Amino acid sequence: MCAISHQRSNQLAGNLPDELSRFVGRRAEIAACKRALARSRLVTLTGPGGIGKTRLAMRVGLDVRRAVVDGVWLVELASLRDPALLAREVARSLGFSDRSTTWALATLLDHLRGRSPMLLLDNCEHLLDACAVLSETVLHICPGVRMLATSREPLGVAGEVIVPVPTMSVPSMDDPATPEHLLRSEAARLFTSRAAGVRPDFAVSAANATSVAELVRRLEGIPLAIELAAVRLRSLAPEQILDRLDNRFQLLSSGSRTAEARQKTMHATLEWSYALLTEPEQAMWRRASIFADSFDLGAAEAVCSGAGITADAVFGLIDGLIAKSVLICEPDRVPARYRMLDTVREFGEAKRRSEHETWLARRHRDWYAGVAGQQGLGSEQVAWFDRLHADHANLRAALDFCVAHRDEAPTGLKMACDLWLYWGSRGHLTEGRRCVDALLAAASGDRPLRARGLWVAGYLGLIQGDPNFAVPVLEQALSLAEGIDESAVAYASQFLGRGVWRLGDADRGLALTEQALASHRAADDWEGVVLALVQLGWMRILSGNPAHGRVQLQECIELCHAQGERWIASYALWVLGIGAWQDGAVEEAAELEREALILKRAMSDEAGSLLCIEALAWIAVTNGQMQRGAVLLGAAAGAWQSLPGFLPQPLQEKHVACQDSVVQALGSSGFDAAFASGRLLTPDQAAHVAVGELGESLPDSPHRRPESLPNKLTPRERQIATLLAEGMSNADIGRTLVVSARTAETHVRHIMDKLGFSTRAQIAAWAAAKSVDEQP
C-alpha cells in the first residue's frame, strides 16, 4: 500500500484556483507559451519580481486544462525554504497526504508514472537546484507529465524551453492622449481594470488620460507596480499618484492582505530577489544601478570593478544577474547592452547608498567623459553618434554629477564641449545649451576652456535659430581666446561670422568666415575646414554669388568623401540642391536633395531631413506637381512649429512663395486636404515620399481611425492581423497556422492591399484597436 494516501478520488483533476480578477492582455506571451508547450515538456517563464509570471502561468494552465488528461496542478513554492521538502510539497499539491518516512520522490514518481498531468511549479528561484533535479527526474521517469515553471532564472534542465516575460505594453509617447489610444496598451487596461475594483465609478476620460498614460509609463508596464498604484485610487487621484512616484517604494506599499508577504510591497518583492543572490552578485546589482539606462560590457568592467570584484569577473556576474532576471540583456544591439527596470534600479540605488559606495559616481563620470572625448567627424561618425545616442542617459547623469559638484565643473564643461557635434546633429540643442550654460556658471579660472565653452554655447544657440543670443556670446569667446588659443579663435570667428550674416551684416559675416577658413587650413584642421567651406558656400549661394559658392561646396564634399564623412557632406549637397533649383536646373536639384536626404536619414538628422523635404517641395511645385508639393510642405510644417527660427529668413520667404503658388493652383480646400495628409506622415514615411520610393501615392495615415477602414478581411486574414498585433513575424505566423512563411507573407500583402495600408505596423495597430473595441 502506498505511503501517500489519497484525500480525494479525483486527485488529478487539477487544483487551479478561479481567477478573482479579470486577466488583461498578454496575448503574445500566452501564444508563445502555448507554442513552447507544444514542442517541449518543460517550459519556464522567467522575469523579475512583479512582472506577472505566476498570473500568466495560471492563465495558460486554465486555457489548456481541457486538453490535459489528468489536470493542471499548481505547486506554490514561495513559502517553502527547505529543498528536501520539495517532492513532498508537490505531492501535497496533488492532493496526497504525506505519511511516509521513505524517500518522497520515489513515492511521487509511483503516482505520476502512467498519468499525464501538467505540474505548474511556481517561484522556483530559491530552490533552483532541487527544482532542476525533480523536474529532470519526473520528465525522465514519467513520459506523460508536462511541467510549466516560473522562476527568476531558468532551471537549466536539458530540453527546457525558456519564455521571458516582458513588461506590459505602455502607451506610445507619439499617440494622442485620448482614452481610445490609451486603452490600446495592456498596462493602461490593467490599471483601469484594477482601478474599477477600488473605485467602481473610475473610468479613463479626456480629463485623466494624460496622467494615466504617464503613470503606467513611469511604472514601466510592471503589473505588480500598476496594481499597487491602482489601490491608491481609494484616496488619491491619478495626477496625485503620478506626483508621488518619485518615492515609489513608499507609495506602492500596500496590496492584497492575502498575498504573499513578498508580494505586498514592491520593496519586499525586490528584497526577496536580493536575498537570493551571492554577495558578489548583490554588489554587482548595487554597482550596476549607477547606470542611468542601458550600458555595455566595457562600461561595466570599467565602472563596476574594484573593491573585491576584478574586471575579469564582471561578465560572469552580469550573466548571473541576467539569469536571475535582475538585468535584461539586449542582444540585438552591437555590442550587446544591459539594462534594469527603473524599479529594480532604484532598489539597487538605495542599497548602494546604504553601503556608502559613493566612489562609483566619479568612476561613472570618468568613463563617459572618455566616451564623449572620442568625438569627431569621419568614417566612424555614424557609429560614434549612435553610441552617444545609446548612452545619452548616462552622459546626462555624468554631466549632472559635474553640475552638482562644483569642483567637478571643469571636467564637466570639457565633456559638454566634446559633445558639441552630437548636441547639434541629434537634436539635443536645448539640453546642450542648458548644460554648457550651467557648467560655464560653475567653472572658473581656465581661460582656454571657458573660451571653448562660450563658442560651443554660441554655436548651439545659432543652429537653434537664436542669433541674438549667439552673437554676443561668440564675441565674448573670441575676445577671451585671442592670444591664448588659436583653435578657439578660429571656431569663434567662424560661428560669429554666421551669426552676424544671419542678422544682416553680410560683409562682416563673409570676412569672419574667410578668416576662420584660413586659420583652419593653417592648423591642418580638416574638420574646421569642411565646416567653414559649407558655411561659406551657403552664404554665397543665398547672397547672389552662386558660382563661388558651388566651388567651395564641391571642395567640401570632396574632402568629406576622402575622410568618409557624411553629415557635413549632406548639408553641402542640400545647399548645392537649392543653388541648382535657383538656377533652373530642376532635375539636378532634385537629385542633389534626394542624395542629401538619404544621408541625413542614415545619420538620424531629423532637422536636416526636414530641410531637404522642404526643398523637394519647392522643386515639386516648380515641376507642376502641386499635390506632391502640398503634401511635402505639410510633412515639414509640424516641425517648423516646434523649431521656430530654424528655417533661415531667405528660406522662409521661399517657403511662403511656394505655399502661395500651391494654394492658387489647388484652391484653399485642395491645399488644406493635401497639406493635412502630409502633416500626418511619420518622418520615415515623409522621407520615403520625398525621395520617390512611394511614387506619387501616399500611405494612409497611421492615425487613421480603425472604424473608418473597410471591413472586408476574410476570417483567415483577420486571424493573421491579430497575430501581427501580437508581434509575430511571418515565420511565427506560419508555425502557428501550419502554413509556410511565404504563404503568411502573401496574406499580409493582401491585407495591406485591402485596407490601403503600407506597413505591418498599421495592420497591427488596426487589429489591436479592434480587439480593444471588442472588449466586454
C-alpha positions in Angstrom: 0.0 0.0 0.0 1.4 3.4 -0.9 2.6 5.6 1.9 0.9 8.6 0.4 -2.8 8.2 0.8 -5.5 9.8 -1.5 -7.5 12.6 0.0 -10.0 12.6 -2.8 -10.9 10.3 -5.7 -10.4 12.8 -8.4 -6.9 13.8 -7.3 -5.6 14.5 -10.8 -8.5 16.8 -11.9 -6.5 19.9 -11.2 -6.3 22.5 -8.5 -6.0 25.8 -10.3 -8.0 28.5 -8.4 -10.6 30.5 -10.3 -9.5 34.0 -11.4 -10.7 36.5 -8.9 -9.9 39.5 -11.1 -10.1 39.9 -14.8 -7.0 38.8 -16.7 -5.7 41.6 -19.0 -3.6 41.4 -22.1 -0.6 39.1 -22.6 -1.9 37.6 -25.8 1.6 37.4 -27.4 3.0 35.8 -24.3 0.2 33.3 -23.9 0.6 32.3 -27.6 4.4 31.9 -27.1 3.9 29.8 -24.0 1.4 27.5 -25.8 3.7 27.1 -28.7 6.6 26.2 -26.3 4.4 23.6 -24.6 3.6 22.1 -27.9 7.2 21.3 -28.5 8.7 20.8 -25.0 7.6 19.1 -21.8 9.3 21.7 -19.6 8.6 25.4 -20.2 10.0 28.0 -17.8 8.6 31.6 -17.6 11.4 33.9 -16.5 11.4 37.6 -15.4 11.9 39.8 -12.4 9.6 40.0 -9.4 6.3 41.6 -10.1 6.4 41.1 -13.8 3.3 38.7 -13.7 4.9 35.3 -14.3 2.5 33.5 -11.9 -0.6 35.1 -13.2 0.5 34.3 -16.8 1.3 30.7 -16.0 -2.1 30.2 -14.3 -3.9 31.7 -17.2 -2.1 29.4 -19.6 -3.0 26.5 -17.3 -6.6 27.4 -17.4 -6.6 27.7 -21.1 -5.1 24.3 -21.7 -6.6 22.3 -18.9 -9.3 20.8 -21.0 -6.6 19.3 -23.2 -4.6 17.9 -20.3 -5.9 14.4 -19.5 -5.1 14.4 -15.8 -5.4 18.0 -14.9 -3.2 21.1 -14.3 -1.8 21.2 -10.8 -0.4 24.4 -9.1 2.5 23.8 -6.8 3.2 27.0 -4.8 6.8 27.1 -3.6 7.3 30.7 -2.3 6.9 29.8 1.3 9.0 26.6 1.1 12.5 27.0 2.3 13.9 23.5 2.7 14.7 21.9 -0.6 14.4 18.5 1.0 10.7 19.0 1.3 10.2 19.8 -2.4 8.9 16.4 -3.5 6.6 16.3 -0.5 5.2 19.7 -1.4 4.5 18.6 -4.9 2.7 15.5 -3.6 0.7 17.6 -1.2 -0.4 19.9 -4.0 -1.5 16.9 -6.0 -3.8 16.0 -3.1 -1.8 13.4 -1.3 -1.4 13.3 2.5 2.3 12.6 3.2 2.6 10.0 5.9 5.7 8.3 4.6 9.2 8.2 6.2 10.6 6.9 2.9 12.1 9.0 0.1 9.2 11.2 -1.1 10.4 11.5 -4.7 10.1 7.7 -5.2 6.5 7.5 -4.0 5.7 10.7 -6.0 7.1 9.0 -9.2 5.0 5.9 -8.5 1.8 8.0 -8.6 2.8 10.1 -11.7 4.0 7.1 -13.8 1.4 6.3 -16.4 -0.5 9.5 -15.9 -0.5 12.8 -18.0 -0.9 15.8 -15.7 0.7 19.2 -16.0 2.6 20.5 -13.0 2.8 24.2 -12.6 5.8 24.9 -10.3 5.5 28.5 -9.1 8.5 30.5 -7.8 11.4 28.1 -8.2 14.3 30.6 -8.0 15.2 30.0 -4.3 15.0 26.2 -4.8 16.6 26.1 -8.2 18.9 23.1 -7.8 16.1 21.0 -6.2 13.6 22.0 -8.8 16.0 21.1 -11.6 16.7 17.7 -10.1 13.0 17.0 -9.5 12.0 18.2 -13.0 14.6 16.2 -14.8 13.7 13.1 -12.9 10.0 13.4 -13.3 10.3 14.1 -17.0 12.6 11.1 -17.5 10.6 8.6 -15.5 7.1 9.8 -16.3 6.7 10.5 -20.1 3.2 11.7 -19.8 3.9 14.6 -17.4 4.4 18.2 -18.6 5.8 21.0 -16.5 5.3 24.7 -16.5 7.6 26.6 -14.1 8.0 30.2 -13.1 11.4 31.5 -11.9 13.6 34.5 -12.0 16.2 32.3 -13.8 16.0 29.2 -15.9 16.1 25.7 -14.2 18.9 24.7 -16.5 17.4 21.3 -17.4 18.0 19.6 -20.8 15.1 20.2 -23.1 13.8 23.2 -21.2 12.3 26.0 -23.3 12.6 29.5 -21.7 9.9 32.1 -22.3 10.9 35.5 -21.0 8.0 37.5 -19.6 8.4 41.2 -20.6 6.7 44.2 -19.1 3.2 45.1 -20.4 2.9 47.4 -23.4 2.5 51.0 -22.4 1.0 54.0 -24.3 3.3 55.4 -27.0 4.6 58.9 -26.4 3.6 59.6 -30.1 0.0 58.6 -29.7 -2.7 61.2 -28.7 -3.6 61.1 -25.0 -7.1 60.0 -25.6 -9.0 57.2 -23.9 -9.2 55.3 -27.2 -5.5 55.3 -27.9 -4.6 54.8 -24.2 -6.6 51.6 -23.9 -4.8 50.0 -26.7 -1.9 49.4 -24.2 -2.0 46.5 -21.8 -0.7 48.5 -18.9 -3.4 51.1 -19.2 -6.1 48.4 -19.5 -4.8 46.7 -16.4 -4.7 49.9 -14.4 -8.3 50.7 -15.5 -9.5 47.2 -14.6 -7.9 47.2 -11.2 -9.0 50.8 -10.5 -12.6 49.7 -11.1 -12.2 47.3 -8.2 -11.3 50.1 -5.9 -13.5 52.8 -7.3 -16.4 51.4 -9.4 -17.0 54.8 -10.8 -13.5 55.2 -12.2 -13.0 55.4 -16.0 -10.4 56.8 -18.3 -11.6 60.1 -19.6 -10.2 63.0 -21.6 -9.5 64.7 -18.2 -7.3 62.0 -16.7 -6.0 60.2 -19.8 -2.7 62.1 -19.9 -2.0 61.3 -16.2 -2.9 57.7 -16.5 -0.7 57.3 -19.6 2.3 58.9 -17.9 1.6 56.9 -14.7 1.8 53.5 -16.4 4.8 54.6 -18.5 6.6 55.6 -15.3 5.7 52.3 -13.8 7.2 50.7 -16.9 4.4 48.3 -17.5 5.2 46.2 -14.4 1.9 44.6 -13.4 2.5 44.4 -9.7 3.5 48.1 -9.6 0.4 49.0 -11.6 -1.9 47.0 -9.4 -0.4 48.6 -6.2 -0.8 52.0 -7.8 -4.4 51.3 -8.6 -5.1 50.6 -5.0 -4.1 54.2 -4.2 -7.1 55.4 -6.1 -9.0 54.9 -2.8 -7.5 58.2 -1.6 -5.7 59.8 -4.5 -6.4 61.0 -8.0 -4.2 59.6 -10.8 -2.5 63.0 -11.0 -1.6 62.8 -7.3 -0.3 59.2 -7.7 1.9 60.4 -10.5 3.3 63.3 -8.4 4.3 60.9 -5.7 6.1 58.4 -7.8 9.5 59.8 -7.0 9.1 57.9 -3.8 7.5 54.8 -5.4 8.6 52.2 -2.7 6.7 54.1 0.0 3.8 54.8 -2.3 3.4 51.3 -3.6 3.3 49.8 -0.1 0.0 48.1 0.2 -1.7 45.3 -1.7 -3.9 42.4 -1.0 -3.9 41.2 2.6 -4.0 37.6 1.4 -1.0 38.0 -0.9 2.4 36.5 0.0 4.3 38.9 2.2 7.0 39.3 -0.5 4.2 40.5 -2.9 2.6 43.0 -0.7 5.1 45.7 -1.5 7.5 46.3 -4.3 10.3 46.7 -1.8 9.6 43.3 -0.3 9.5 41.7 -3.7 12.9 43.1 -4.5 14.3 42.2 -1.1 13.3 38.6 -1.8 15.3 38.6 -5.1 18.3 40.4 -3.4 18.5 37.9 -0.6 18.8 35.0 -3.0 22.0 36.4 -4.6 25.6 35.8 -3.6 27.5 38.7 -2.1 29.3 39.5 -5.4 26.0 39.4 -7.3 24.5 41.7 -4.7 27.5 44.1 -5.1 27.1 44.0 -8.9 23.4 44.8 -8.6 24.2 47.8 -6.4 27.0 49.0 -8.7 25.1 48.5 -12.0 22.4 50.7 -10.6 24.8 53.7 -11.2 23.9 53.4 -14.9 21.0 55.7 -15.8 19.9 53.5 -18.6 21.4 50.6 -20.6 25.2 50.0 -20.7 27.7 47.8 -22.4 30.3 45.4 -21.0 33.2 47.8 -21.4 31.4 50.3 -19.3 30.5 47.7 -16.6 34.1 46.5 -16.4 35.5 50.0 -16.1 32.9 51.3 -13.6 31.8 48.3 -11.5 35.2 46.5 -10.9 37.4 47.1 -7.9 36.7 46.7 -4.2 36.6 42.9 -4.4 35.4 42.5 -8.0 38.0 42.1 -10.7 37.3 43.3 -14.2 37.5 39.7 -15.4 34.8 38.7 -13.0 32.3 41.4 -14.2 30.9 39.5 -17.2 30.2 36.3 -15.1 28.3 38.4 -12.6 26.4 40.2 -15.3 25.5 36.9 -16.8 24.3 35.6 -13.4 22.1 38.7 -12.9 20.6 38.2 -16.4 19.8 34.6 -15.5 18.2 35.8 -12.3 16.1 38.5 -14.1 17.8 41.4 -12.4 19.4 42.6 -15.6 17.8 42.5 -19.0 20.1 41.7 -22.0 19.6 43.5 -25.3 21.5 41.0 -27.6 20.4 42.6 -30.8 22.4 45.7 -30.1 26.1 45.6 -31.1 27.8 45.4 -28.7 25.2 43.8 -26.5 23.7 46.1 -23.9 22.2 45.5 -20.5 19.6 47.4 -18.5 17.5 47.3 -15.4 13.8 48.2 -15.0 13.7 51.5 -13.2 12.1 50.0 -10.1 14.9 47.4 -9.9 17.5 50.2 -10.4 16.0 52.4 -7.7 16.2 49.4 -5.3 19.9 49.0 -6.2 20.5 52.7 -5.6 19.0 52.5 -2.2 21.3 49.6 -1.3 24.3 51.4 -2.8 23.6 54.4 -0.6 23.3 52.2 2.4 26.7 50.7 1.6 28.2 54.2 1.1 29.6 53.3 -2.4 29.9 57.0 -3.4 33.1 56.4 -5.4 31.0 54.8 -8.2 29.6 58.2 -9.4 33.0 59.5 -10.2 34.1 56.4 -12.0 30.9 56.5 -14.0 31.6 60.1 -14.9 35.2 59.4 -15.9 34.1 56.6 -18.2 31.5 58.6 -20.0 33.8 61.7 -20.2 36.2 59.4 -22.1 33.4 58.3 -24.4 32.5 61.9 -25.1 36.1 62.7 -25.9 36.2 60.2 -28.8 34.0 62.6 -30.9 34.8 63.7 -34.3 33.8 63.7 -38.0 34.9 61.0 -40.4 34.2 57.4 -41.3 33.3 56.4 -37.7 31.0 59.3 -37.3 27.7 57.5 -37.6 28.9 54.8 -35.2 30.0 57.5 -32.8 26.7 59.3 -32.9 24.8 56.0 -32.4 27.0 55.1 -29.5 26.4 58.5 -27.9 22.6 58.2 -28.6 22.6 54.8 -26.8 24.5 56.3 -23.9 22.6 59.5 -23.8 21.0 59.0 -20.3 24.4 58.0 -18.9 26.0 61.1 -20.4 23.3 63.2 -18.9 23.8 61.6 -15.5 27.6 62.1 -15.7 27.1 65.8 -16.6 24.5 66.3 -13.8 27.1 64.9 -11.4 29.5 67.6 -12.5 26.9 70.3 -12.2 26.0 69.2 -8.7 29.7 69.2 -7.5 31.3 72.5 -8.2 34.9 71.1 -8.1 33.9 68.8 -11.0 32.6 71.6 -13.2 35.8 72.0 -15.3 35.7 68.3 -16.2 32.0 68.5 -17.0 32.5 71.6 -19.2 35.1 69.8 -21.2 32.8 66.8 -21.6 29.9 69.0 -22.6 32.1 70.8 -25.2 33.4 67.5 -26.5 29.8 66.7 -27.4 29.1 69.8 -29.4 28.6 68.0 -32.7 26.4 65.4 -31.1 24.2 68.0 -29.4 23.5 69.6 -32.8 23.3 66.5 -35.1 20.9 64.6 -32.9 18.6 67.5 -32.0 19.6 67.9 -28.3 20.2 71.6 -28.6 18.2 72.9 -25.6 19.8 70.3 -23.4 23.2 71.0 -24.7 22.8 74.7 -24.2 21.4 74.4 -20.7 24.2 72.0 -19.7 27.0 74.2 -21.1 25.5 77.3 -19.5 25.3 75.6 -16.1 28.9 74.4 -16.3 30.1 77.8 -17.5 28.5 79.4 -14.5 30.1 76.8 -12.2 33.6 76.6 -13.7 36.1 79.3 -13.3 39.8 80.1 -14.0 40.7 78.2 -17.1 40.5 80.7 -19.9 41.0 78.3 -22.9 38.3 76.0 -21.5 36.0 78.9 -20.9 36.6 80.3 -24.4 35.7 76.9 -25.8 32.6 76.7 -23.7 31.5 80.1 -24.9 31.9 79.3 -28.6 30.1 76.0 -28.2 27.2 77.8 -26.4 27.1 80.3 -29.2 27.2 77.6 -31.9 24.3 75.7 -30.2 22.2 78.9 -29.9 23.0 79.8 -33.5 21.8 76.5 -35.0 18.7 76.7 -32.8 17.8 79.9 -34.6 18.8 82.3 -31.8 21.4 84.6 -33.4 20.6 87.4 -31.0 21.8 85.2 -28.1 24.7 83.7 -30.1 26.4 86.8 -31.4 27.3 88.4 -28.1 28.4 85.1 -26.6 30.6 84.4 -29.6 32.1 87.9 -29.4 33.0 87.2 -25.8 34.5 83.8 -26.8 36.6 85.5 -29.5 37.8 88.2 -27.1 38.7 85.6 -24.4 40.5 83.2 -26.8 42.7 85.8 -28.7 46.3 85.3 -27.9 45.9 82.0 -25.9 44.0 79.5 -28.1 44.1 79.7 -31.9 41.6 76.9 -32.4 39.1 78.7 -30.2 39.7 81.9 -32.1 39.0 80.1 -35.4 35.8 78.4 -34.3 34.5 81.5 -32.5 35.3 83.6 -35.6 33.6 81.1 -37.9 30.3 80.9 -36.0 30.3 84.6 -35.2 30.5 85.2 -39.0 27.4 83.0 -39.4 25.6 84.9 -36.7 26.2 88.4 -38.0 25.4 87.2 -41.5 22.0 86.0 -40.2 21.5 89.4 -38.6 22.1 91.2 -41.9 25.8 92.1 -41.8 26.8 90.0 -44.9 30.2 91.6 -45.5 31.4 91.1 -41.9 30.0 87.5 -41.9 31.9 86.5 -45.0 35.1 88.2 -43.8 35.0 86.4 -40.4 34.3 83.0 -42.1 37.1 83.5 -44.6 39.4 84.3 -41.7 38.3 81.2 -39.9 38.9 79.0 -43.0 42.4 80.3 -43.4 43.1 79.5 -39.7 41.7 76.0 -40.0 43.9 75.4 -43.1 47.0 76.7 -41.3 46.3 74.4 -38.4 45.6 71.4 -40.7 42.2 71.1 -39.0 40.2 69.3 -41.8 37.1 69.3 -39.7 37.2 73.0 -39.3 37.9 73.4 -43.0 34.8 71.5 -44.1 32.6 73.3 -41.6 33.9 76.7 -42.8 33.5 75.7 -46.5 29.9 74.6 -46.2 29.1 77.8 -44.3 30.8 80.0 -47.0 29.1 78.1 -49.8 25.7 78.6 -48.1 26.3 82.3 -47.5 27.4 82.9 -51.1 24.6 81.0 -52.8 22.0 82.8 -50.8 23.8 86.2 -51.2 23.8 86.1 -55.0 27.3 84.6 -55.7 26.4 81.0 -56.6 29.5 80.3 -58.8 32.0 80.9 -56.0 29.7 79.2 -53.5 29.5 76.0 -55.7 33.3 75.8 -55.9 33.6 75.8 -52.1 30.8 73.3 -51.6 32.3 71.0 -54.1 35.7 71.2 -52.3 33.8 70.5 -49.0 32.2 67.4 -50.5 35.5 66.1 -51.9 37.2 66.5 -48.5 34.3 64.8 -46.8 34.3 61.8 -49.2 38.1 61.4 -48.7 37.6 61.1 -44.9 34.3 59.1 -45.1 32.4 62.0 -43.5 28.7 62.2 -44.3 26.9 64.7 -42.0 28.7 67.9 -43.3 28.6 66.4 -46.8 24.8 66.1 -46.6 24.5 69.8 -45.8 26.8 70.7 -48.7 24.5 68.6 -51.0 21.4 70.3 -49.6 22.8 73.8 -50.3 24.0 72.7 -53.8 20.5 71.5 -54.5 19.0 74.9 -53.5 21.5 76.6 -55.7 20.7 74.3 -58.7 17.0 74.9 -58.2 17.5 78.7 -58.1 19.5 78.4 -61.4 16.6 76.5 -63.0 18.4 73.1 -63.1 15.4 71.4 -61.5 16.3 67.7 -62.2 19.8 68.2 -60.9 18.4 69.9 -57.8 16.0 67.0 -57.1 18.8 64.5 -57.4 21.1 66.5 -55.0 18.3 66.9 -52.4 17.4 63.2 -52.6 21.0 62.3 -52.0 21.3 64.7 -49.1 18.1 63.3 -47.6 19.2 59.7 -47.8 22.4 60.7 -45.9 20.5 62.6 -43.3 18.1 59.8 -42.6 21.1 57.5 -42.1 22.5 60.0 -39.6 19.1 60.4 -37.9 19.4 64.1 -38.5 15.7 64.9 -38.2 16.0 68.7 -38.6 18.3 68.3 -41.6 15.9 65.8 -43.2 13.1 68.4 -42.9 15.2 71.0 -44.7 15.6 68.5 -47.6 11.9 67.7 -47.6 11.1 71.4 -47.7 13.5 71.9 -50.7 11.9 68.9 -52.5 8.5 70.5 -52.0 9.7 73.7 -53.8 11.2 71.5 -56.6 7.9 69.6 -57.0 5.9 72.9 -57.3 8.4 74.2 -59.9 7.7 70.9 -61.8 4.0 71.5 -61.6 3.4 68.7 -59.0 1.2 70.8 -56.8 -0.4 67.9 -54.9 3.0 66.4 -54.0 4.4 69.9 -53.1 1.5 70.5 -50.7 1.9 67.1 -49.1 5.7 67.7 -48.6 5.0 71.2 -47.2 2.6 69.6 -44.7 5.2 67.0 -43.7 7.7 69.7 -42.9 5.2 72.2 -41.3 4.7 70.5 -38.0 8.4 70.5 -37.4 8.8 74.2 -38.1 6.2 74.9 -35.4 8.4 73.1 -32.9 11.6 74.6 -34.3 10.8 78.3 -34.5 13.5 80.3 -36.2 15.3 77.2 -37.6 14.3 78.0 -41.2 16.6 81.0 -42.1 14.8 84.1 -43.3 15.8 83.7 -47.0 14.3 80.2 -47.0 11.2 81.4 -45.1 10.5 83.7 -48.0 10.8 80.9 -50.5 8.5 78.7 -48.3 5.8 81.4 -48.3 6.1 81.9 -52.1 5.9 78.1 -52.7 2.8 77.8 -50.5 1.1 80.7 -52.2 1.6 79.0 -55.6 0.1 75.7 -54.4 -2.9 77.4 -52.9 -3.5 79.3 -56.1 -3.3 76.1 -58.1 -5.3 73.7 -55.9 -7.6 76.2 -54.2 -7.8 76.5 -50.4 -9.7 73.3 -49.8 -7.5 71.2 -52.1 -4.4 72.6 -50.5 -5.7 72.1 -46.9 -6.5 68.4 -47.6 -3.1 67.6 -49.2 -1.3 69.6 -46.5 -3.2 67.8 -43.7 -2.3 64.4 -45.2 1.4 65.4 -45.2 1.1 66.5 -41.5 0.0 63.0 -40.6 3.0 61.3 -42.2 5.7 59.9 -39.9 9.2 61.1 -40.5 10.1 57.9 -42.2 7.0 58.0 -44.5 7.7 61.6 -45.3 11.3 60.7 -46.3 10.1 57.8 -48.5 7.6 60.0 -50.3 10.2 62.8 -50.7 12.8 60.6 -52.4 10.1 59.0 -54.5 10.2 55.5 -53.0 6.4 55.5 -52.8 5.8 57.2 -56.1 3.0 59.7 -56.1 0.7 57.7 -53.9 0.8 58.3 -50.2 0.3 55.8 -47.4 -2.8 56.1 -45.2 -2.1 58.0 -42.0 -1.0 55.8 -39.1 -3.5 57.7 -37.0 -6.5 56.9 -39.3 -9.4 55.7 -37.1 -9.8 51.9 -37.3 -13.5 52.1 -37.5 -13.2 54.1 -40.8 -11.4 51.3 -42.5 -13.2 48.8 -44.8 -14.4 45.6 -43.1 -13.5 43.3 -45.9 -11.0 40.8 -44.5 -11.6 37.1 -44.7 -11.6 35.1 -41.3 -8.1 33.9 -42.1 -6.9 37.4 -42.8 -8.4 38.7 -39.6 -6.6 35.9 -37.7 -3.3 36.9 -39.3 -3.9 40.5 -38.5 -4.5 39.5 -34.8 -1.2 37.6 -34.8 0.6 40.6 -36.3 -0.8 42.6 -33.4 0.9 40.1 -31.1 4.2 40.9 -32.6 4.6 37.8 -34.7 6.9 37.5 -37.7 5.9 35.8 -40.9 7.7 32.7 -39.7 5.9 32.8 -36.4 2.6 33.1 -38.1 3.4 30.2 -40.4 4.3 27.9 -37.5 1.1 28.9 -35.6 -1.2 28.4 -38.6 0.8 25.5 -40.0 1.5 27.3 -43.3 4.7 28.4 -44.9 6.3 31.8 -44.1 5.8 32.7 -47.8 2.1 32.0 -47.6 1.9 34.1 -44.5 3.7 36.9 -46.3 1.2 36.7 -49.2 -1.7 37.0 -46.7 0.0 40.1 -45.2 0.3 41.7 -48.6 -3.4 41.0 -49.3 -4.4 42.6 -46.0 -2.3 45.7 -46.9 -4.0 46.0 -50.3 -7.5 45.6 -48.9 -7.0 48.1 -46.1 -4.9 50.5 -48.0 -2.0 50.2 -45.6 1.7 50.4 -46.4 3.3 48.8 -43.2 2.8 45.8 -41.0 2.7 48.2 -38.0 -0.5 49.8 -39.4 -2.1 46.4 -39.6 -1.1 45.6 -36.1 -2.4 48.9 -34.8 -5.7 48.3 -36.5 -6.1 44.8 -35.2 -5.1 45.9 -31.6 -7.7 48.7 -31.8 -10.4 46.2 -33.0 -9.5 44.0 -30.1 -9.9 46.8 -27.6 -13.2 47.8 -29.1 -14.5 44.3 -28.7 -13.5 44.0 -25.0 -16.6 43.4 -22.8 
